[in-house]
Amino acid sequence: MGRTIVINPVTRIEGHAKIDIEIDDADRVVAARLHVLEFRGFEKFVEGMQVELMPTLSTRICGTCPHAHHLVAAKCADAVLGAVPPRAALLQRQLLNAGSIIHSHAIHFFALAGPDLLLGIGAAPADRNIVSLLRAAPELAKKALRLRSLGQKIAEVVGGRGTHPVTAVAGGMATTIDQDKLTQLRTMANEALELSRFALEAGKKVLSDRAELIELLPLPTHDLGTVQGDVWDLYDGNLRLCDPEGKIASEIPSVKYKDVMVEEASAHSYAKRVLFKLSNKEVDYRVGPLARLNTCGQLPTPAAQAELLEYRAKFGHPTHQVVLNHYARLIEMLACAELAVALCNDSELTSTTVLSPPTHGPRSAVAHVEAPRGVLIHDYDVDDQGLIRKANFLVATQHNISSIDKSLQLAAERFWKKPEAEFVNGVEFAIRCYDPCLSCSTHQVGQMPMIINMMRRGQLVRQVRR
């Protein structure tokens, strides 16, 4: 029979979700589904919008990763108008993306996932928060928060605003990097590199101390990430799909995404899931830090590449332990800090040639970037006046829906007979490995509650609500 338990504090995810877990008569978990309950319809209300306004407007889709939407919209507008950004503009955009990912990865690992990793999934709910982390590991928590701030400030200096950047425009960038900004950026990038090294070492120790968590969620599946040749990339390149054995199953430019990606609406959720067509079958896949490390041959910076080799020597390649998303974030954070330093030392970053004119009239276009959580695609159908007829956004959480559901099932099998607080947090732990942005996946502003329903033969057996 159903019952309701109220647990505080609110969960550490972004958005509003419900989970249904199916159990059979032998009390075995047979299925789990993530329901995303809110809807805003961003794709619909941009219809009729001037394409050149999309880089500014699309940042409002999500306050968690507005920089990624800003950049992919600018890339799409470039293609719509045939305006190829000068190299200085591309350097700025890459620096903006690097700062954004440093910020996002730092805050996720330490503030959202940190309480589970440092204090344990079974820790009391009142202790699973940043305040307890400051007590348990004050130096680590303070440096992590400083690293988060540095990433945000780098993005703010380049993007013009911290949360909703404004500088990327069709054909390049609207502003230049003067010497004062360059001095700030170099100082922050060097400090971020130092703190990223510290964070990675601390994070590796945390994961070593909680080794039982790493084996908790094994999920062999296909992985999708962006590569330039064989090298990991966050701003541009081909989309590479690797099978569970790590072999390349497909590699395409994002303009071909409709040929291989199938979006499916769900009766139980506003977030559409996406499948990848291979020959005569459709396969699930995941995106994000773990997937990006599984699909690339190497990282572009020396310290991060050394860490990647150590990671692969320890866990194999590819690795399918979902919890290692957290380790992968730390390696990517180091790579982004190294990239930021290199970009700040590139003499062309301060060039005043940052904008190119259109070379043809408006055309429909597709572009993608790697957001902190994975592949982000914008697709604009544009009329000859440069107005959006139709838009489609594929965000990381949509790509990950199938993998999240399977990981929830694994977590439910492990935790559902545990005390209520540990059960809820164990299930949420599986979701937090993916760092989902539920508002982004449905384009909705909301609160952060969660409901978990345990069902047997369609009847409610147990309900837990935050």
N, C-alpha and C positions, 0 to 999 in steps of 0.2 A: 504494500500500500504506500501511496505517496506521502512524503513529508517534506517540510521546508526547514532548512537550517540557514540562519543568517550568520555570516562570518565577516569580520573586519580585520585589517583595512582592505580597501579596494585593491584589485589585482594590478600588477605591473605590466599591463599591455595597453596599447593605444587603440581605443574604440570600445564598442559594445558587442558582446558575443554570447551565444548560447551553444552548449555542446550536448548532443544526444549520444548516449552510449547504449548499445544493444547488448543484452546478455541472454544466453539460452537457458534452458531448464536445468542445466548442470552448472549454472553460474559462470559460464565461460563468456568472455567478451568476444563478440563476433563482428562488431562494427562500431565505428565512431564517426560523427559528423560535426563539423564546425558550422554553426549558423551565424552569419553576419546579418544583423537585424535592422540596419539603418540604411537609408537611401537618400541621395541628394540630386542625382541626375546631372552631373557636371557636363558630361558629353552632350547632353541635350541643350543646355542653355548657352553653350558657346556657338551654337548655330547662328549664322548671320554676323558673327564677330569678324572684324578685320584681322587677317592673319598676323600682321605685324604687332598686334596687341597681345598675342598668345603668350609670349615669354613672360610678360608681367601678370597677365590674368591667371595663367595656369599654376603659378606659385600658390594661389589660394586653394588649390585642391587639397593641399596637405601642409600643415605647419611643421610636421616632423621631418620631411625631406623636400622642402620647397626648391632647394638648389637644383636637385635632379630634374624636377619638372621645368624649371627655368631654362636649364641647359638643353634639354631635349626639345623643348618648344622652339628655342632659338635655332637649333640645328635643323628642325623641320622648316622653319621660316626661311633659313638659308636656302634650302633645297627648293622651296616653293618659288622663290624669286631668282634662283640661280646666282646668289651672292656668296662667293667663296671667301670666308674670313681670312684676313692676313695672318701670318704666323704669330705675330704678337698677340692678336686676339685669341688664337687657339691656346697659346701659353696661359693667358689669363683664365680662360675657361677651364683648362685642366687644373690650374691652381685653385680655382673656386671649388671644383669638384673634390680635390684632395682635402681641402679644409673641411668641407661638408662631411666627408666620410670619416675623417679623424674625429670630428665632433660626435657624429652619430654612433660610431663604434665604441668610443670611450664611454658615452653615457649609457649605452646598452649593456656593455660588459660589466660595468661596475655598479651602476645604479639599479638596473632592471634585473639582470641575471646575477649580479654580485651577491645579493643576499642568499640565493640558493647555493651558489658555489662556495662562498666563504663560511656561511653559517649552517648550511645543510637544508635539504628539503623539509625535514621534520622539525625545523626550528619553530618556535612559537610565532604565530602571526604578528604579534606586536613587535617582534624583533627583526622581521624580514623587511628592512628598510634602510635607507641611506644613513639614518642617525645611528643605527646599530653598527653599520659598517665603520662609521667614524670612531666608534668606541672600540670595535674589535681590531681594526687595522687602520689606525688614523693616518699614518704616512701614506699608505697605498691609496686610501680614499681621497685624501687631499690632493695628491699628485694626479689622480685620475680626473678629479673635477677640474684641476688646472689644465690638464690636457684637453678636456672637453671644451673649456673656455678658449684655449688657443685655436682649436679647429674652427670654432664659431667666429672668432675674431678675424682669422684669415679670410673666411668666407665673407665676412662683413666688409673688410677693407676692399676686396676685389669686387664683391657683388653690390656694394652700395648700401645694403641693409643686411642685418643679421638674419632675419626670419624670411622676409619676402624680397629677394634680390631683384635688382632692376637694370643691371648694366649690360647683360647679354641681349643683343638685338639682332635682327636679320642682317647678315653680312658681317658680323663681328661683335665689337664691344662699343659702348657709348662713351667710355672714359679711358684715360690712359693711366699708367702707373708712373707717378713722378718719383723723384728721389726720396722725398719724405715717406711716401707709402712703401717704397722699396726697402728703406731702412727698417720700418716697422715689420714688414713681411719677413725679411731675413732674420730678424731677431726672434720673431715668433716661430718661424719654421725650424730654426736651430734648437730652440727650447723644446718644441714639439718632438723633434727627433730624439733628443735626450730622454724625454719623458716616455716616449713610445718604447724605447729600449728597456727602460725600467718597468713599464707596464707589462711588456711581454714576458720578461723574466718572472715578475710577480705572478702573472697569470698562469704561466707554466707550472709554477710551484703549487698554486691553488688547485689546478686540475690534477696534478700528481697526488696531492693530498686527498682529493676526492675521486680517486681512480675508479671507484665503483659506479660513479655517475656516467663515465665515458661509455661503458658497455650497456647502458640502460636502454638506448633507443637505436638499435641497428636497423637500417633501412636501405638495402640495396635498391637503387633506382637509376634512371637516367639523370644526367646533370646538364645544365645549360649555362654557358658563360660566354664572355666576349674575349676574343683573342685578336692580336695583330700578328699574323703569321702563326707562331706557336707561343707568343708571349701574352700574358695576362694584361688586359687593358680595361680601364674604367670609362673612357670617353668615346672611343671609336674602334671599329673593327668588325669582324664577322661574328655571327652567333654560332657557336659550336655546341653540338649535342653529342655527349659521350654516353655509351651504354654502361650498364653496371660493371662490366669488366674493364672499363676505361678506354675502350676502342672508340674512335670517332665514327658516329653513326650518321651525322649530317653536319654540314657547315654552310651557312647562307648569309648574305647581307640582309639587314633588317627589312629592306624594301620587299623581300620575298616572303615575309612572315605569313601572309595570308595563304600561301601555297602549302604551308606545313602546320600552322597552328590553328586549332579548332577550339573556339570558345563555346562553352555550354552553359546555358542558364539553368539554374537549380530551383526546384520548387521550395526548398527549405532555406535559401540564403540569397541575399542580394549580391554576393560576390560570385561572379561567373568563374568557373574553373577553366583551365586551358589544357588541351592535350596536344601532342606532337605527332603528326602523321609520318610513319615510316613504312614505305611500300604499301602493304594492304592492312596495316594495323595502326592503332593509335595508342601511344604510350604516355604514362605519367612521367613527370620529371620535376626536378627542383631547381631553384636558382638561389643566388646569394653567396656568401663567403665560402662555404664548404664546396658548393658547386663550382665556383670560379677557380678554386685551387685544384679541383678534380679535372677540370677541362683544359687547363693551360699546361704548356710544357715547362715554362719557367716564369719567374718574376723579373721585372726590368731593373731592379736595384740590388746592389750587392748584399747588404745586410739581410734584407728580406729573403733573397734567394737562398742564402745560407740557412736561414730559419726554415724555409720550405723544405730543403733537403733533410734537415734534422727531423722535421715533422713527418715527412714521408718515410724516413728510415724507421721511425718508431711506430707509425700507424698504417703504413702501406700506401699504395697509390693504385687505384683510387681508394679512398676510405669512405665508409658509409655509416659511421657513427654520427648520428644527428647532433649529439652534444658537442662534437668537435667544430661545429659552427662557431662556438665561442673562441676556440683556439685560432681558427682561421681569421676571425675578426682582428685578433691581436697582430697576426702576421700582416694582414692588409693594412692595418693602422701604421705599422712600421714602414711598409712600402710607400704609403701616402706621405708620411713625414719625409722620407728620403726624396720622394718626387718633389715635394714642396721646396726642399732645400735646393735641389737641382734647378727647378724652375726659377727660383729667386736669383740664382747665379747665372742664368742665361741672359746675355747682354741684350737680346732682342725683346725681353719682357717690357722694357721701358720705351720701346719704339712708339712714336706717335701715329704710326700707320696702323690703325686698328679697325678700319671699316672699309668694306668694298661695296660698290653699287650693284644693283640688280643687273643681270645680263639677259633676262627674258621676262615675259609676262607671267602672271601667276599660274602655277600648275599644282596639281595635287602632289603630296609628298609624304614620306615616312622617314622617321629617324628613331634612333634609340641611344640610350646611355646605360651605364650600370649605376643604379641608385644603391645606397647602402644595403638595401634588402635584396637587390637583384635586378634583373633585366627590366627596363622601363621603355615602352614603345609608345610613341605618339604617331597617329595616322590622320592627316588632314585631307579631306576632299574639298577642294577650293574652286570657286567659280572664276570667270575671267576678270572680275572686279576685285579679286583678292579677298572675298568673303568666304567664311567657312560654311560649306553646305552640310557637312557631316564630319564628326570627329570620333575617333576611337582611341582609348587609352588602355594599354595592357600593363598593369602594374605587377610588381614582384609578388605580392600576396596572392593574386589570381593564379600565377604560375605555380605557386606552392600549395594551393588548396588541397590537392590530392595527397601530397606528401604530408601535410599537416594532419589530415584525417587519419592516415596510416600511423603517424607518430602518436596521435591521441589514443588510438587503439592499443598500441604498445604500452603507453603510460597507464592507461586504464587497467590493463591486465596486471600491471605491477602494483598499482596503488589502490584499487577501488575497495579493497577490504581493509584498508588502513583506517585509522581514526580520521574523522571528517576533515580536519584542517590539513593533515598530511595528504589525504586523497585529493582535495581541491588543488593544493599547491603542486602536487606531482603532475596532475593533468596540465595545469598552467605552465609548469616547467617545460613540458614538451612544446607548447606553443611558443614560449619565449625563446627557444632555440632558433626559431625562424625570425624573431623580432618583427612580427607582423604589424602592418599599419592598416587597421580595419577601416579607418576613415578614408584612407587612400584607395583601398580596393573598392569601396562603394561611393566615395566622394561625399562623406557625411561628417558633420560635426556632432560629437556626442560625448557622453560620460564614459566611465570605464567599468561598469558592472559586468558580471558574468553569471550565467545560469548553467548548471550541469544537470541533465536529466538521465537517470538510469532507467532503461525500458526493458521489459520482458513481454514478448507477444503483444506489443502495442500498449501495454499497461505500465503506468509509472510505478517504479519500485522505489526510487530514491531521488530526491531533488536537493541540490545544494546551490545556494544563491549567495553571491557577494553583493 
